[in-house]
């Protein structure tokens, strides 16, 4: 079954953050979760509305090919009452109908039918299109049943609503959310009773669950004391006015002891009304608290801690807030009307919502009669458990299957591309005829050139994004049509690749065509160049006619890698290459959206793609060298070179390592040595080789002999260059493959190259001379903060060059013969072509249904940096997850149901953790590693257990510096197990280099520490914030803070001494220390700091706050400061969580020059040292540099660099990245 779900109810401003939006999003998740393996979903969004939230998009990503996301678009706004909007809406209806017809669904589900009044939602379809049956969620008919509140005073809305009812009567299937709403539909609609299915609702039990411990109000975000709770909207039927009146009738001691708390997104006019009601009953906002919109986690906490939840609604379709409250263990009172009794299931808890006295009496009885309260509390969870999203989803899926079976329309089974195109053209002609007819009567629109241009673009966009060729089953795939796209007409390596692959593919794919295109778009190739290759030229001529048709397969290799206009059945990049560790996130997003897979030059490129979050299949196809082997050699080729010739061929861009090459060459030889370095390159603005060479010659008068060639060479001339050379040198920072290296090997030339990069697929110590390296942050124009490459050692390169020049000929012959045999046997264009064919054939049959079950071994819900990091990282991660946490008596709040405490800190694991991993059928495990967490011998065994059970292993290492004082906690002791991990994620380049020293290289990647999602313009506090009324000190000209657990290595004693020096300089400053105690073992340090403040008489200049604040609270406080200082003295940790709180706040950040701040160095200010004197000098310099900042308001005008850094490190973005990495690793395992 293929279900298209219209998700406008999750997008529209009126529904997305209210009950309909919440119901829609949750139902969609569970429909997907409980569907059959062969069920498919297309989530259909209206691009004219707001996008769905990032959490939901992340969830879609985690579903693989089971779920497609499609945005249709139409020109112009249809909201408002402009005379042209009727015609715009009619045209939008045509585009919508056309787009949906291309998706070839079995059924379309509309989650919110009554959208479109004064917004850009379009619900209508043109029934003349070939469309499947339509199903709709049915909530209620409240406006029809309460016309005095909703229709009578608004004729415009009344007309809209009644017309929607007419359309609703035409749907094939109605999914009601309660028995009450089913009866409404049966009574007031003309839909057959058999087509109305009650599916009920549920609530998210991972969020809304009862408390396990005795919580108090301090465990919630809000300090409320005892309270009665209401959650919901503010429109008239919610009956808030009577609730306020009933509350005012309670005894004064009840009002004194219990606040009434109202939670929900309220419109400004609704807030004004409620405030007027509060005033009218002689109460204040101290009695009745308006919290407004809160997150689901906060709402659940409010439910768990309320004394009573009251739901006084006059009319509900279901009454989800009542169920959520019951699921959290709250005692619930509610109305005795519509669906609410179905949910509460207790007559004693019901009242007449129109009788204020009855409502007040029941509330009073519940709060004062212990036996009655106990009766209300009984079986709450059991009653709530009758409503589950699993049951709702299964009922909905079954109802849609029944509807499909009854329908005369279903998805089309066109089994050849001709019939698919015929169907598509029929729908297209229908849409175009109808639009022409509409425009013929709409003079304003037909004369609006901009509108017509946008209309054409919208039609094109809908066609492209529908991926209509993918929506139909095609059986004639034994002789597929395949088009290769990219440049072909030059001697540049990319053109060589496309040219050779095309000619090799043509042997096995008769229906092959080529198209000349580059990143910016298609172009006319150099015909004279193509004629040099007769087979390629003939293929080009044959392709001119073929390119008017859409092939089944399109593969590209071009730069930049444009993919957003691909719309064939299979769309791939072939033999793709990338050199540094991280691929731009914008590219990866488009690759995931528009590609079905990628073949790559090397294992290194495959790793780069997976680490960057590309989660479609990837296959290594290599490149060929037979083009250089079969090429004739240019005769009479001479160069004024000396006897021993080193050759280097490249663009000489920074990545190619030419500075290291020149440096090493100058160290190894002099002008008196009988050697030459031949550099074959080409002129380019980014090519600085002449400048570098001049610099080295000026510094070293004895710099050895160099020949620089910038002329364009033919392939025979390049081959001649190889033949006259004695060694090929490639000290690059990174290679996708290293084609010149392979070409040199095929010409039996000794090779010196870096021991990192794509070339390691065919290069080793057995067949080449490898250069040692260290990892370094890459320096390319992409400026990716966490991307790395290899920095080859020029000293080691110099040694290798001297060694090779002086090597015995037998050693050289031995290595070059091995190199020649391996490269010519394994790397031919025919093999590259065959791998691509096999890959595409597999893609045509591939169904990447992934059922990821994620387990995380970590500290959790305690005062711990790793626990906080993991919680933030997993918050937006949509894989089903289970937390395996250590036992703790100091948890901060109740654990949710997916938390399993089954091990002890720093003690051997018992079988309990292994049993739980198997019990929950975990497919991927993340181990949050810190030295203090684990017994290393036991961790070693656990990793081996995971590997043996085919569970993917990801280890996040928060430190890689072995503690000197603990001998049995060295990474060397678990090296073998670390090699078993699928990925080891570290925070910094220094971590990479430390792991490299123990030969852990190929499975390691940088995964940055995150920054809290916090708006720079803070709206968290309801009151205006001022430093003096929060911290009780007089605001100074410069207000600083520091934050973090009070630990000796954090440098707080040194900072106190620094403040003393600053005060002596008569600086108008104040420091606030947000430094909670870590635990009782370190309480002495806080006392030492406090004593030193008193000893130096700094009480007026330093305030101490030992409170452990929630992260958003501490970031809120820090955001009010001029700068945050982190005076750390030393640390074994790889990165700092505290410094990220400072960065998240938007205030300036100042740090000491130690390695823990390595990964934030681009966006902070660095002090000259760690001593008090050095820190004082640095802060004084900072003050002098920023003296006028407050007056220029530059504090709130963050630099482009900082904003880019913050965005790339937000936990929400890192969660999505981790989700993609997990999916990518699972896809890679399952596709093999």
N, C-alpha and C positions, 0 to 999 in steps of 0.2 A: 504494500500500500504506500502510495506517494501522496503525502499531505502537504498542501500549501497553506501556510498560516499567515493571515493578514495581521500584522502586529501594530497597526496604527493606534490601537488602544494602549500600547506600551510607549507610544511616542507623543501623543497629543498632550498639550499642557494641562487640559482639564482632567485627564485620566491617569497619566503615568505615575504620579506620586500618591494616588488615592486607591481605593479598594479595587477598582476595575483593573488598573495597571498592575497592582500587586498580584491579583488573581491571575491575570493573563500571563505574566512572566513566570509565575510559579507553575501554572498548569503546563506551559510549554516545556519547562525543564522535565517535568514528570512524564509527559507524553513521550518525550524522547527516551527517558530512562527506562520506561516500562514497555516500550514498543518491541516488536519482533526484530530479529537481526536483519531481515530483508525489508523492513520499513524504511522509508526515506522521508525527509522533511525539507521543505524550502520555506525559510522565514522571509516574508515579503514586506519590506519597509517602504514607506513613502519618503523619498528624499527631500520633499518640501517641508517636512517636519523635523523636529529635533531628533538626533540620533539616539538610539537606546544607550543605556549607560555602559561604561567600560567593563563592569563585572559581567554583564550579559554577553557582550562581544567576546570576552575571554572564554565564557562557557561555550559559545558557539565554536570557537577555535578548538576547544578540547574534544569536540564530537567527531572530528575528522570528516570524511566524505559523506557520512550519514546525514549531515545537516548542511544545507547551502544557505547562504545569505544573499538576498537579491534586493536591490533598491531600484524601484521604478521612479521616473521623474516626469513632470509635466511643466510647461512654461507658465510663468505668471502665478499670482496668488488668486485663490478662489474664495478666500474669506472676505468678509465685509459685504456691503450691499451695492457695490458698483453695478451699473447696468450691463457692463461687459462680462460680469462674473458668471452669468447664466451660460453664455457661450463658452467661456473658459472651462467651466465645470463640465459641459457637454464634451468638449475636446479632451479634457482630462479623463473622462469616462471611456472614451475611445482608446486612449493610450493605455489605460489600466486594463481594459478588456483584451487588447492586443497582447500586452505583456504577459498577462496571466495565461492566455492561450498558448504562448510559446513554452511555458513551463511544463505543460503536459502532465498535470497532476491528476490523481484519481478523485480528489475532493479538495475543496477550499474551505478552511475554517476561519471565520471572522470572530475575533475575540471580543470586539466591542462594536456593536452595530449602530449605536446612536451617536457616532462621531460625525463631525462635519458642519456643525452649526457655528458659524463665524470662526472657523479655523480651516486649514488646508487639507483636511481629511476628505478622501473620496471613497464612498462605499459602493456607489452604483456600478453595475455591469450592463453591457449591451448583450442581451440574450441571443442576438444573431451570431455571435462568435461561438466557436467550438469550445465550450467551457464545461468543466465537470460539475457535479452537484455542489451546492453551497450549504455549509453548515454554519450555525452561529451559536455562540454562548448566549444564553438568555438569563438576564439578572432579575428584572422586575418590570412592572408597568406603572411605576409610581406616578409619573406625570399624568398618565391617563386616569388613574384612580384618585389623584389629588389635583384636579385641574385648577382649583381655586388658588393653589400655591405655585403652580408651575406653568399653566397654560393661559388662563383667563386674562391675566394682566399683560401678556406678551403675545400678541397675535402673530408676530414673526416666528417666534419659537414654536407656537402652536402649529402653524402651517408646516414648518420643518418636521416636527415630531410626528404629525399625522401622516405625512408623506413617507417617513421612515417606517411607520407601522405597515403601510401598504407594501413596501418592499420586503419587510420582514415576513409577511404572509406568503411570499414567493419562495422562501428557502426550503431546501429539501429535508433539513434536519435541525432540530432545536435541542441544544444541550442546556437544560435548566440547572440551577444551582441549589434547588431545594424542592421539597414537595409543594411548598407554598407557591413558589414561582411556577412550577408545573401546572398547578391548578389555575393560576392567573392566565397562563398561555392557553390552556384548554377553554377557558371561559370567554376570553376576549379576542383571541386570534382565530383565524380560519384554517389553521394548520391541523392536519389529521393527528389525532391523539397518538397514533402509533409512531409518529415521527417526532414525538416529544420525549426526551430521555432525561431523567433526573440523574445527574452525575455528582451532586453535592460538592463539597470542597474539603480541604484539609488545611493544616498549617505546617510550617517548616519545623520539624521536631529537632533539627540540629540547632535551631535558634530559640524556639519556644518550648522550653522544657522546665520541669519543676526544680526547685532548689533542693540541694542535697544537704546543705549545711544551714545552720542558723545564721542568716544574713541580717545585717541591720542597714539602716539608710546610708551609713558611711560607705557601704559597698557599691552604691550607685553613684552615678556622675553628679547627681543633684542632692543637696542636703535638704530633705523635705520633712524629716520627722515622720509621724504617722499620717497616712493620707488615704482618701477615697479617689479612685481613678476613673476617668472616662477617656476613651481613645476613639477618634473618628473625625469625620468632617464637621462642617458647621452650618450646613444648609437646614432649612426649616424642619424637614422630617426627622432630623437627628434629635430634635426636642431638647436642645441644651437649655433653653430658657426655663422650661419646667424643672429640669434638673437643678438649676441654680436656685429656683424658688423652693424646691423641696429641701435642698441643703440649708437654706435660710430658716426653715421651719424646725430644724433639729434643735435639741437642747443646747444651751450656750456652752456647757462643758464639753459636749461632743464637738461643736464647732471649734472650740478652743484647742482640743486635742487632735482633731483630724482636719487637715486641709482637704479641699477638693481640687484635684489636679486635672487639667484638661490638656490632652495631647492630640496633635494632629495638625495638618497643614491647613491653616485658615486664611481666608481672603481678608484684606484690610478692612473691608466693610463688615465682615463677620466679627472680627476682633473688636471693632468699635461697638457693635451691637452687644456683644457679650459684656464688655466693660460697662455699658449703660445698664444692663440687667443687674450686674453686681452692685452698682451704685444704688439702683432702685430698691434693693432689698437690704440696704444699709450695711453691706459688707465691703471689704477692701480686697485688693489683690494680694494681701498677706494671707487672706482666708482662701481665696480661689486663685490658683496659680495657672497661668497660661504658659505652657512650655513650648507650644508650637510644634514644628516638625522635629522628630528625633529619629535616629537610625534604628534599625530592627534590633540590634543588640541592646541599645539603651531602652527601647520599648519593652523588650523581654525582661530586662532588669526591673523596670518600673512595675510590670505585672507581678513579678515574683515578690516584690517588697511592699505592694499595696495591701492594706487591710481588707479592702473591698473594691470590687470593680462593678460599676453600675452602667448599664446599657439601656437608655430610656427611649430608643428609637421608635417612631410611629410606624415605620414600614421598612422592612429589609428583604432583600432577595435571599440572603443567607445569614449574615451577621458574623463575619470573620473575627472582629475584635473580641467577641464573647468567647469564641473557640480558642483564640490565642491566649486569652487570659486564663481560661480553664486549664489549658495545656501547661501553663506555667504554675499551676497550683493555686491561682487566685480564686477566692470566693466570689461568685458572680450573681448579681441580681439583674433582671432584665424585663423588658416589656412582654406582655402576654399576647402579642399580636404577630401576625404573618409567620415568618420562619424562625423567629427567636426561640419559641418554646421547643422547636425541633433540636436546636443546638444545646440549650441549657438542660433540657430533659428533667426538670424538677419543678413541679407546680408551686412548691413553697417559695421558690426564688423569683416568682413572677408578680408583676404589678400592672395595673392599668396605667398606660403611659400618659393618659389625659387627666389622671386624677393625682394632683400634686400631693394631697394629704396622704393618699395611699402609698405613694412612692416614698414620702418622708417617713411614714410609720414603719415600712419594711426596712429601710436603711437603718433607722434607729433600733429596731428589734435585732437586726444582724449585729450591730455594734455593742449592744448592751446585754443581750441574752446569750450566754455562753453555750447553752445546750442547742439553741437554734443555730448558732454559728457553726457548731460542730456538725450538726445535721447537714447544713449547706456544704460543709467541707468534704463530706463523705463521698467516696467514689468519683471525685472530680476527674481524676486522670483516666479512670476507666470509661467514664462518659465521653470524655474528650477523644479517647482513642478510637471511638467508632468512626471518626471522620479522619481519613488519611488520604494523602495525595496519591498514594499508590492505587487505592480503590477508585478514586475519581478518575485518574488517568486510564485505568483499565476499562472503566465503564464508557468513557469518551471514545477510546479506540474501538471498542466493540460496536458502539452506536454508529460510528463512521463506517466501519466495515459493512454493517447491515445496510446502511444508506447506499454505499457503492454497489452492493449486490442488487439492490432494488432499482438502481438508476439505469437508464438507457445509455448514459454517457459515462465513459471512463477514459483513462489515459490511452493514447493512440499507440498502436504497435507497429508503426512504420518500420520496416526492416531494411530499407535501403535509403541511401542519402538523397536519391532523386525524389522519392515520395515525401521525405521530410521537407525538402525545399519546396515541393509543390504545396504541401500543407501550409508552410510558413507564408508563401506568396499569396495564398488564398486569404489568409487572415490579414495580411498586409494590405491587399487590395480593398478588402472590406473596410478596414480602418481609414484608408486614404480617401475612399469615396465618401464616407460619412463625414470626415473632417472637411473635405471640399464643400459638401452641402451645408455644413454649419457655417463655414466662412462666407459662403455666398450670401447669407442673410445677416452677417455681422460685419458691417462696413468698417467699424473702428478697428477690429482685429485684423481684417484682411488688408488694411492699409498700414498696419503697424509692422514695419520691416524688422525691427528688433524682435518682436514677438514671433514672427515667422522663422527667423534664423534660430531662435531658441527652440521653437517647435521641431524644426528639422534635427537639431542637436539632441533633443529629448528622445525622438524616435530612434535615432542612431544609438543613443546610450542604452535605451531599453532593450534593443535587439542584442547589443554587445554583451551587456551584463546578464541577460537571461541565459547565455550559454546554451542556446536552443539546440545545438547539435548534440549536447550532452544529455538532453532531456528525453531522448528517444532511443530505443533499443535498435542497434544496427547489426545486421547479420552478415553483410557482405564485406567482411574485414580481411579475407584471405588475400585480396589484392588491393591494399589500401593506397589512397593517394597521399603523397608526402611532399611537403614543400620545405626546403631549407632556405632560411632567410638570414641575411647578413652581408658583409662586404666580401667580394671575391677578387677585385681588380687591383691588387697591389702585391708587393713583396712583404708587407707587414704580416707578422705571425698570425694574426686573426684571420686575414684573408687566405693565407696558406691553409690554415685549419679548415675553413669553410670549403675551400676549393677541393682539397684532397678528400675530405669526408664526403662531399657530394659525388665525386667521381667513383669513390668506393661503394657508396650506397646504391648508386645507379645499377650496379651489377646484380643486386638482390631486390631492388624496388623499381620495377619498370615504370611505375606511375610517379616518378620523381620529378619535381620542378624546383627551380631556384628563383629567388627574388632579391635584388640588390637593395639593401636597406641598412641604415645606421641608426644610432640613438635618436637623432632628430627626425628621422622619417625616411621614406623611400627616395631613391635617386636613380638617375640614369648612369649606368656603369661606363667605364672607359672601354669602349668597344675594341680599340686597337690592342689594349692589354689582353682582353679576353681572347682575341684571335691568336695570341701566342700559344694558347692551349686549345687546340681544335675541338677536343671532346667537350670541354667546358663551354666553348662558344656555341657548339651545336645544342647543348643542353639549355643554354640561355635562350636561343632562338625558339626551341620547342616550348619553352616555359612561357613565352609571351602570351600565347593563347590560353594555356592552362591556368594562368594566374587570374583569369577572370572568374574562375570557379573557386569554391571553398573546399580545400582539401580536408581529409579526415585528420591528418597529422601535420602540425607545423612545429618545426624545431628551429631555434634561433641561436646565433652567437653574434652579438654586436655590442657596441659600447657608446653611451651608457646602455645598460640592459633593459630596453623598453619592452614591457610585456602587457601593458594595460589595454592593448587593442587586439589581443589574441582571442579568438572565439571559435576555434575548431574543436573537434571531438577530443583530441589529445594535443596539448600545448606544452612544449618543454624547451628548456635551454639545453643545447648539446655541448659536450666537452667544455663546460664552463670553468673558468679559472679565476681565482682570487688569491691575493698574496699575503695580506696582513690577517690577523686573527679574527677581526670583527667586520662583518658586512653591514653597510648602512641600514639602519632599522627601517627607513622608508622603502628601500628596495625589498627587504625581506617581507614587509607587509604586502607589497604588490606581488611578489613571487608566490606567497601563500594564497593570494586571492585569485590570481589568473593562471597559474601553472599547475600542471598535474604531476610534474616531477622534473628532475634535472639530472643529466649525466655530467660528470665532472672529470677534469684532467687527472686528479690525483686523490689519494686518501686524505691529504692535508686539506684540500678544498672541501671535501665532504664533511670533514670535522668542522671547518669554519662555518659551513652552512647550517649544520645541526646546532652548533653552539650559539649561532646568531638567531636561532628560532625558526628555521625553515623546516616545516613538519610534513612535507610531502616526500615520496620516495626519492632517494638519491642513489645513483650507481656510478662506480668508477669505471670510465671507459678508456682512460689513457689517451695518448696521441701516437701518431705513426712517425717513422723516420725514413720510410722507403722513398719519399720524394727526393731526399738528398742523396740516397744511395743510387737511384736510377738516373739522377741528373749527370750530364756530362761535366767533366772538369775543364775549366777555362785553360787553354794552352798558352804558353809563353807569358805566364803570370809572374811578374817580378815586383818585389818591394825592396827598398834600400834598408833591409833589416840585417841585424847581426846574426851570429851563428845560432844561438838559442833563442827561440821566439815564443813568448807567452802571448796568447790571443784572448781577447775579451770582446764579445759582440753583445751590444745592448743599446737601449735608448739613453743610457747614462742618467736616467732619472734617479732621484735620491734612493729609491728602493733597491737599485742595482748594486749599491755598495762601492761605487767607484772611488769614493774618498778613502775607504779602507784599503782598496786595491792600490791606490797611489801611495798611501802611507806605508803599507807593507813592502811595496816594490822599492821605495826609497830606503827602507831599513835593511832590506836584503842585499841590495846591489848598489853599485856606483857607476858613474859614466865610464869608468875604466873596465867594467866587466863586459864580457862578450855576450850581452843579452839585449833583447828588444822586447818592449811591451807594445803589441799592436791592439789599438782600440778602434773597433769598427762601430760607428754610431751614425746619427743623422742630426742635422740642426733642428733645434726646437727651443722656444723660449724657456722651457723648464730644464733644458740640457745645459749644465754649467761646467762641462768637462774642460773647456778651454780655460776658464777662470781658475778652476782647481789646479790644473796642470801648471799654469803660470805661477800660482801661489807657491806650489811645492818647489818649483825651479828657483824662485826668488829666495826661498828659505834655505835651499840646499844647492850650492853651486855644482856639486858632484852628482846631482840627480841623474839616474840612469836613463838610457835611451828609450824614447817613446815615439811611436808612429801613430798619428791620429788620422783616421779616414772618415770623412763625412759625406763622401759621394754615395749615390745609390748604386748598389751592386746587384747584378743578376744572380740567380741561384748557382750557375756554373762558377761565377767569380767567388761567391761565398764558399763553395766547395773547395776552390783552389786555396782560399785563405786557410781552411782547416788543414789541407794537405801540406802546406809549407810550414805549419806551426808545430812546435814541440810539446806544447801544453796549452790546455784551455783553462782559464781562471774565471770563476763566477762566485765572488764573495757576497752574494745578494742578501738583503735583509729578509727576503721571502720570495718564493716562486710558486706559481700555480702548478707548473709542470717543469719548466726549464728546458724548452725545446732546443735551444742552442747547445745545452749540455748533452742532451741525447744525440743531437746531430754530431757533436764532436766524438762521442763514444762510437757512433756508427762509422766514423772515419778513423777509428783506432788511435785517437788522440788522447793522451792522459788528461784527466780532469781533476782540478782542485775546486772544491765548492763547499759552501756552508753546510753544516750538519743539521740543518732544519729547513723544512719547506717541502713542496711537492716533489722535488727531485729525489727525495729519499725513497720513493716507490721503486726506483731503479738504481740508486746510488748507494754504496756502502763502503766500508773500509776494505772490502775484498776487491773492489773494482775502481776505487778512486782514492784521492787524498782529501780527507775531510777537515774542515776548519772548525775549531771550537767557537763557541758563541756564548753570549748571555742574552736573556730577554730584556727588551727595552720597549717603552711606549713608542708606538709608531709615529712618524713625523710625515704625514701626508696631508693633502689639502682637504681630506674629509674631516680631519680634526675630531676623531672619535676618542672619547676620554679614556676608554678602557681597552682599546685595541693595541696589540703588541706585535712585534716582529723580532727577528734575530739581529743582534748586533755582533757581527763577526769580529773575532779578535785579530787585530792587524799584526800583533806580535806572532801569533800562531800561524797566520797566513804567511808572514815573512819566512818563518821556519819551514813551512811546507813548500814554498817556492824554491828556497835554497836546497831543501832535501830532494825535490824532484829534479832540479837541474843537475845535481851531483849524483843522482841515484844510478845504481847499476842497471844496465840495459835489460838484464834478465828480469829484474823486479818490475820494471816498466812494462815489458812485454807480457809478463804474467797477468798483471792487472788489466791491461788494455785488451787482452784476448778475452778475459772473463767479461769485461764490459761489452765488447763487441758481440759476443755470443748471446748475452742476456738481452741486449737492447734490440738486436735484429730478430731474435726469436720471439720476443714478447710484445714488440711495439711496431705494429704495421697499421696502416689506415684501414685495411680490410678488417682487422680485429676490432678496431675502434668502431667501424660501421656495424659489425655483427653484434657487438655489445649494445649499441644503440637500438638495433632492431629488436633484440631480445627484451630490452628494457621496455620499449613501446608496446610490444606484444603482451608483456606482463601487465602493463598499465591498463590495456584495453580490457583485461579480465579482472583487474584488481578491485577489491572492495575493502577499503581500510577502516573496517569497523573496530574501533579501539574501546576496550572496557578498562580504562586505567583505574586502578585502585592504589592510592598513594598512602604509604606509611611513612611517618616521620618520627625518628628517634631524637628526642630533644627535651631540654627542660621546658616547662610550660606553666603559665599562670602563676609565676613567682617573681620576686624581685631579682631579676637576672637579665643581663644584657642580651644573651643569646635567646632567652625566652621571649623577650620583647621583640627582637629582630625577627624571630620565626613567626610570631603571631602576626606582625605587620606584613610579612612576606606572604603568608598563606591566606590572608584576609580576602584577597581578590582572586584566589586560585580556585577554579571550579571543578577540579577533579575530585572524585569522592575520596575523602582523606580520613585517616585514623592517626591519632597522636599517641605514640608510645613514650610516656613520660616517666620520670623517676618518682618514687614515693616522696611525699612532702607533707609536712604539717604546717606549712606557711603559705598555702595558696591564697591568692588575692580575691578570688570569687569562686562560685561553684563551677566545677568542671562540666562541660557539655557532654552529651552522650557518646561522642566519638573519641573521648579521651580515655586511654587505658593506662593506668599506672602499674607498671610491671617490672621495674628494676630499681636498684639503689645506686646513687651517685658513687663512683669510684670503687665499686665492688663488682665481682664477677657476675655476669648475667646468669640467671637461672633459666630453666627450660620454658618458663612462663612467657618470655618475650618471643621465643621461637614459635611456641604453640599459637600465640595470638596472631603472629604474622601469617601463619598457615591458615588459621581459622578464618581470618578476614580476606583470604585469597589476595594478598597484596601482590601487585605486579611491579611496583617501583618503590624502593626505600630511599629516603633521604636521611643521612646521618649528620646531625649538627655536631661537628667535632670541636671539642675544646679539651686540652690536656687534662683538666681537672675532672672531667665527667666520667671517664671510662677506665676500667682495668684493661690494660693494653693486651694482655694475653687473651682475655675473654673477648675483647673487640675483634681480635685476629680471628678467633674461631667463629664469631657471628658473621663476619664478612664472608668467610669460606662457606658457611651454611647458606647464606643468601645466594652466593654464586652457584652452589650445587643445585639449588632449587629454582634456578633460572629466573631469579628476581633481579631486575635492573637495580644497580647500586649507584647512588649519587652521594658523595661525601662533601659537605660544605665545611671547609677548614677555616676557623676563625683565628687560628694562630698556627704558625709553622716553625716557631723558634722553640727548640727543645729546652725545657726547664733544666738548668744546670744542677739544681739541688735534688732532682729526682732522677736517678740513673736508669730506672726501668721504664721511663717514659720518653723514649727516643723513637722518632719516626723510623729509624733504621730497623727497629724490632718488628715493624709491621709492613715492611716494604713489599713483601710478597703479596700480602692482602691488598695493599694499595694498588698494585698492578691489576687486581681483579675488578676494581671499580670501573664502571662505565664512564663516569666523570668524577673528577675531583675539582670542586669549585673553590677558588681562592679569591681574595679581595685585591691583591696588589701584584705588581710585577716582581717585587722582592720575594713574595711567596713562590712565584714561578721559579725563580732562580735558586731558592733554597731547596725546592723539590727536585730541580734539575741535578743538584749535587748528589742526590741519592738515586739518580736515573729514573725519576718519575717525571715523564715529559709528555708522552703521547695522549694521555687521558686527562690532562689538566687544562683548565680554562679559567679565565678571570670572570667572576660574577660579582659585581660591585655590591658594597654595603648600601642600604637604601636610605632615603630621606622621607620623613613623614609627609603625607599629603596635607599641606597646611596652606591656606590662602594667605598671600602676602598682605592683603588688606583684610585684617582680622574682623570676623563678625561673631566670634564665639561668645564673648561676654555680653550679657544683656545690659550691663551698666557701663558707663564711660569709665575707662581705666585711667587711673593716675598713680604714679609711683608712691606718692606720699600717703594716699589713703589706703593703699594695699599693704605697703611695707612700713608705714609710719616713720618716714624720714623725709627731710626737706629735699626736694628735688635739686640736683646739682646741675652744673653746666654740662658735665659729661658723666653719664651713668653707665657703669659697666656691670657685667655679671660673669659668673663662672658657674658651671654645672657639672654634675656627675657624682657617683658614689664617693663618699669620703674615704679615700684609700691613700696610703703613703706615696705611691708612685705618681699620683695626680698633681703634686706640686702645690697644694693649697697653702702649706706653711711658707713656701718660697714666695707665693703670691702675696701673702700678708706682709712679708718683708718688703716686697716690691711696692705695695701701697704706702708703706711707711716712707719710703724714699720719695714717692710722688707727693705725699703730703708735705714733706720737708721742702719740696720745690714750690709750695703754695698753689698747687693745682686744685681747681674746684671740681672734685671728683667724688663719686661714691661707687662702691662695689657691693653687689648682693651675691652671696654664696648660696646657690641652690644645691646643697651637698648632703643628701640623706645618708644615714649610716648604712653600710652594706650589711653588716650583722654585728652581733655583740663582740665578736673577736676583734673588730676594728673600731670599737667605740672610743678607745684610747686616743685615736688619731684626731677625731673631732674635738675631743677635750683639749688636746695639745693646740689645735688651731684656735679654739676659743680663748684659751689662756694667753696665747701669744697676742691676740687682738687686744686683750685687756692690758697686758704688759706694755704694749707699745702705744696705749691710749688711742686706739683707732675705732672705738665704739661709734663715733659719729660718722665714720667713713666706710665702715663695713657692717652690713647686716647679714645675719646667719639665718637660713631657713632649712631646717632638717627634714621637712615634709617630703615624703615620696609622692610626687604628683603623677597623675596620669599624663601620658605623653602630650596630648593636645593642650593640657593645662600648662605644663612647663614651657612648651613652645610658645604658648600665648604670652606668658610672662616675659620670656626672652625677647619676644618681638617688640617690646616696649623699650628695650635698651639701645644705647648707641653702639655698643660692641660687646661681644662675648669673648672672654679670654680663657684659653685652655692651656694652663701652665705645666703640662705633663713633663716629668723628669725622665722617665723611661717607661717602656712597656714591651711585653712579649706578644701583645695582641697585634693582629694584622691591620686592624682599622678601629676607629673609635665611633661608637654609637652616639656619645654625647655631643661630639663636634657636629654631627649631622642634625641634632636638635637645634643647634645654633644656626646652621645654614638654612634649615627649614623655616626658621623664624623670620628670615629676611633681614635680620640685623647683620652688621659687619662681624666678621669672625677673625680672631687673632690667635695664632698657635705658636708653640715652641718648635724649634727645628729638629724634630725627631721622626723616626720612620713610621710611627703609627698614623701620621698625617700625610703620608706620601700620596694617597689617592685623592686628597682634597686640595693639594698644593696649588692647583690652578685657580681656585676660587676663594682663597683665604689670604690674610696678611700674615707674614712670618716674622717672629721676633728674632733678634740677632743671636740669642743664646738662651740657656735655661736657668742661669743664676739670677737672683733678684736684681742685681745691678744691670745685667744685660736686658732683662725684661723691662726694667724701668726706662732704660734708654729707648727701647723699641716702642713702648707705650707713649712716651713723650713725643717721639718722632711721629707716631700715628696721630696724636692729638693735634700736633702742628700741621700735619697734612690735611686734617679733616676739620679744622677749626670752623670753617664756614659752611660745613655740610648741612647743618640744621636750617640755615637760612636759604640754601639753594634747593632744599628738599631732595637732595640726591640719595638720602637714605632709602626712600621708597622707589627710586628710579634705578632698579637693579640693572647691572650691565647685561648686555646680550649674552655674554659668555656665561655669567652666573645663572641666568634664567635657563639657558640651554643645558647647563650642568644639572640644575635642580630637576628639570623635566626628565632628563634621561635617568636620573637616580630616584625618582619617586617610587615608593613602594608599589603603588598601583601599576606602574609600568614594569617594574621588576617582576611583579607577580605574573603578569602576562607573559613576560619573557621566560620565566621559569616554567610556566604552563606549556609554552611552545617547545621548550627544550625537552620536557618530559614526554610530550606527545611525539616529538621528532625521534627520540631514542626508541620509543615503543614501536613507532611505524617502521623504523629501520630494522628492528629485530624481526618484526612480523613479515616484512616484505622480502627478506632474504630467502 
